[in-house]
C-alpha cells in the first residue's frame, strides 16, 4: 500500500525499516481508508517513519516503551512539530497497539483537553466544519492556549484581555511566512475567541480585537496606475478569441 504514496525504491526501503517498518503498509492503508489527501497522508507517514528510525536505535524489534516515545518528543524544541508528532503517533497506536508497551501521550492528557474537545464539538455541531478543517482550527486554538499558558501562567481564561490577544496575534504572525498562513492564523484565533464567549468561558467576544490581514496574490502590485498605463493595458487586449473577450 505504500506504493500508492511513494514510488522510489530507496524511500520505500527506508519507510519499511525501523521499529515500525513492518506496520507501514497497514498505516498507509489506514490513511487511505480514512480518505486523507495524498499529501497529508505522506506527511503523517513520514513523521511515523522518523519516529520508527529513532525507536529502532533504542529498542530494536522489541515493543516500544513509553520512555522511548517521551525521549523522542523531547527532541522537539517547539510546539508545532511536537504536536504533529503526537498526532502521527496516535495513528500508529490505533493501527498497531501491539507494538507499544504503553499508550502514546496525546492531547487528552493535558488540562486543556476538555476545553479543546468542547471546541471541536462546537466546530462540528455549530459551525458545521468537516473533520480535516476542524483539525487546522483546533491546532490554532491549541497554539493560542499554549501561548497564553506560557506567558500568563496560573491565570484563568476569564482574565484574557485585548492586550493579551494582540500580543498572541503578533507572536503568531511573526512565525508566518506567507499571507495565506497569516490569514489562517488570525482566522483560527478569531474563531477560538468566539467560541470562548459562546461557551461562557469569557464574558466578552474578543474576536473583534484580532486585526484582519490582507491576503491576495497580487498584493505586491501598486495600489493604482496612471490612466495612460491603464489605457495601454486595455488597448493591448484583443477581441478575437474567447480569452481576449474574457479579459
C-alpha positions in Angstrom: 0.0 0.0 0.0 3.0 2.3 0.5 3.5 2.3 -3.3 0.3 4.4 -3.6 2.1 7.3 -1.8 5.7 6.7 -2.6 7.5 5.4 -5.8 11.2 5.5 -5.2 12.7 2.1 -4.1 15.1 3.8 -1.7 12.3 5.7 0.0 10.1 2.6 0.3 13.0 0.6 1.8 13.6 3.4 4.3 10.0 3.5 5.3 9.8 -0.2 5.8 12.8 -0.2 8.1 12.9 0.8 11.7 10.9 -0.2 14.7 7.5 0.3 12.9 8.7 -0.7 9.4 6.5 -3.8 9.4 3.4 -1.7 10.1 3.9 1.0 7.5 1.8 -0.7 4.8 -1.0 -1.1 7.3 -0.7 2.6 8.2 -0.8 3.6 4.6 -4.0 1.6 4.1 -5.3 3.2 7.3 -4.9 6.7 5.9 -6.3 5.7 2.5 -9.4 4.2 4.1 -10.0 7.3 6.2 -9.9 9.4 3.0 -6.8 11.5 3.8 -5.5 13.5 0.9 -2.3 12.0 -0.6 -0.1 14.9 0.5 -1.5 14.8 4.1 -1.1 11.0 4.3 2.6 11.3 3.1 3.3 13.8 5.9 1.9 11.5 8.5 3.7 8.5 7.2 7.0 10.5 7.1 6.5 11.6 10.7 5.9 8.0 11.8 8.9 6.8 9.8 11.2 9.3 11.6 10.0 8.0 14.9 10.4 4.5 13.7 14.1 5.1 12.9 14.6 6.8 16.3 12.9 3.9 18.1 14.9 1.3 16.3 18.1 2.7 17.8 16.6 2.4 21.3 14.6 -0.8 21.4 15.2 -2.6 18.0 12.4 -5.0 17.2 11.1 -5.1 20.7 7.8 -3.4 21.7 8.2 0.3 22.1 8.3 1.5 25.7 6.8 4.8 26.8 10.3 6.1 27.7 11.3 5.9 24.1 8.2 7.9 23.0 8.9 10.5 25.7 12.6 10.8 24.6 11.6 11.3 21.0 9.1 14.0 21.8 11.7 15.8 23.9 13.8 16.2 20.8 11.4 18.9 19.5 12.1 22.4 20.8 8.9 24.0 19.5 5.2 23.1 20.0 4.1 22.7 16.3 6.3 19.8 15.3 5.8 18.1 18.7 2.0 18.3 18.3 2.3 16.9 14.8 4.4 14.0 16.0 1.9 13.2 18.8 -0.9 13.2 16.2 1.0 10.9 13.9 2.0 8.5 16.8 -1.7 8.4 17.8 -2.4 6.9 14.4 0.4 4.4 14.9 -1.0 3.4 18.2 -4.5 2.8 16.8 -3.3 0.7 13.9 -0.6 -1.2 15.7 -1.2 -1.1 19.5 0.7 -4.4 20.0 3.9 -2.5 19.1 3.6 -0.2 22.1 4.0 -1.2 25.7 2.2 1.9 27.0 -0.1 4.5 25.4 1.3 7.2 23.3 0.8 10.6 25.1 -1.9 12.6 23.5 -3.5 16.0 23.9 -6.2 14.2 26.1 -3.5 14.0 28.8 -3.3 17.8 29.3 -5.5 20.1 31.4 -6.9 21.9 28.3 -8.1 18.7 26.7 -11.8 19.1 27.9 -11.8 22.7 26.6 -10.4 21.6 23.2 -12.8 18.7 23.0 -15.7 21.2 23.6 -14.2 23.5 20.9 -14.0 20.6 18.4 -17.7 19.8 19.1 -18.6 23.4 18.6 -16.7 23.5 15.3 -18.5 20.4 14.0 -22.0 20.9 15.5 -22.4 24.7 15.5 -20.0 25.8 12.7 -20.5 22.7 10.5 -16.8 22.2 9.7 -15.5 19.0 8.2 -13.0 16.9 10.3 -9.9 17.9 8.3 -10.9 21.6 8.5 -11.5 21.3 12.2 -8.1 19.8 12.7 -6.4 23.1 11.5 -8.7 25.3 13.5 -8.1 23.2 16.6 -4.4 23.5 16.2 -4.8 27.3 16.0 -6.8 27.2 19.3 -4.2 24.9 20.9 -1.4 27.3 19.9 -3.2 30.3 21.3 -3.8 28.4 24.6 -0.1 27.4 24.7 0.9 31.0 24.3 -1.4 32.2 27.0 -0.4 29.5 29.5 3.3 30.2 28.9 3.1 34.0 29.2 0.4 34.2 31.9 0.8 31.0 34.0 -1.8 30.4 36.6 -4.4 32.8 35.1 -7.8 31.7 34.0 -9.2 32.4 30.6 -11.6 34.9 32.2 -8.6 37.1 32.7 -7.9 37.2 29.0 -7.8 40.9 27.8 -7.5 42.7 24.5 -3.8 43.3 25.0 -3.2 39.6 25.5 -5.0 38.8 22.3 -2.9 41.4 20.3 0.3 40.0 21.8 -0.6 36.5 20.9 -1.6 37.5 17.3 1.7 39.4 16.9 3.6 36.3 18.0 1.7 34.0 15.6 2.2 36.5 12.7 5.9 36.6 13.4 6.1 32.9 12.7 4.1 33.0 9.5 5.9 33.4 6.2 3.1 33.9 3.7 -0.1 36.0 3.5 -2.0 32.7 3.4 -0.6 31.4 6.7 -1.1 34.8 8.3 -4.7 34.9 7.3 -5.3 31.3 8.6 -3.6 32.1 11.9 -5.7 35.1 12.6 -8.9 33.4 11.4 -8.3 30.4 13.8 -7.7 32.7 16.7 -10.8 34.7 15.9 -12.9 31.5 15.8 -11.5 30.3 19.1 -12.2 33.6 20.8 -15.8 33.5 19.5 -16.1 30.0 21.0 -14.9 31.2 24.4 -17.6 33.8 24.5 -20.3 31.4 23.1 -19.4 28.7 25.6 -19.4 31.1 28.6 -15.6 30.9 29.2 -15.3 34.6 28.8 -17.8 37.4 29.1 -16.6 39.3 26.1 -16.3 38.4 22.4 -12.7 39.4 21.8 -12.7 38.2 18.2 -13.1 41.8 17.0 -9.8 42.7 18.6 -7.9 40.4 16.1 -6.7 42.5 13.2 -7.5 41.5 9.7 -4.6 40.7 7.5 -4.6 41.3 3.7 -4.4 38.2 1.6 -4.4 38.4 -2.2 -1.9 37.0 -4.7 -1.2 40.3 -6.4 -0.6 42.3 -3.2 2.9 43.3 -4.5 1.4 45.4 -7.3 1.0 49.1 -6.8 -2.5 50.2 -5.5 -3.1 52.4 -8.5 -1.8 53.1 -12.0 -1.7 56.2 -14.1 -4.6 56.4 -16.6 -2.2 56.2 -19.6 -0.9 52.8 -18.2 -4.4 51.6 -17.8 -5.3 52.6 -21.4 -2.3 50.9 -22.8 -3.2 47.7 -21.0 -6.8 47.8 -22.3 -5.6 48.5 -25.9 -3.3 45.5 -25.7 -6.2 43.2 -25.3 -7.7 41.8 -28.5 -11.3 40.9 -29.2 -11.0 37.9 -31.5 -10.7 34.9 -29.1 -12.7 33.8 -26.1 -9.7 34.6 -23.8 -9.5 38.1 -25.3 -13.2 38.7 -24.8 -13.0 37.4 -21.2 -10.1 39.8 -20.5 
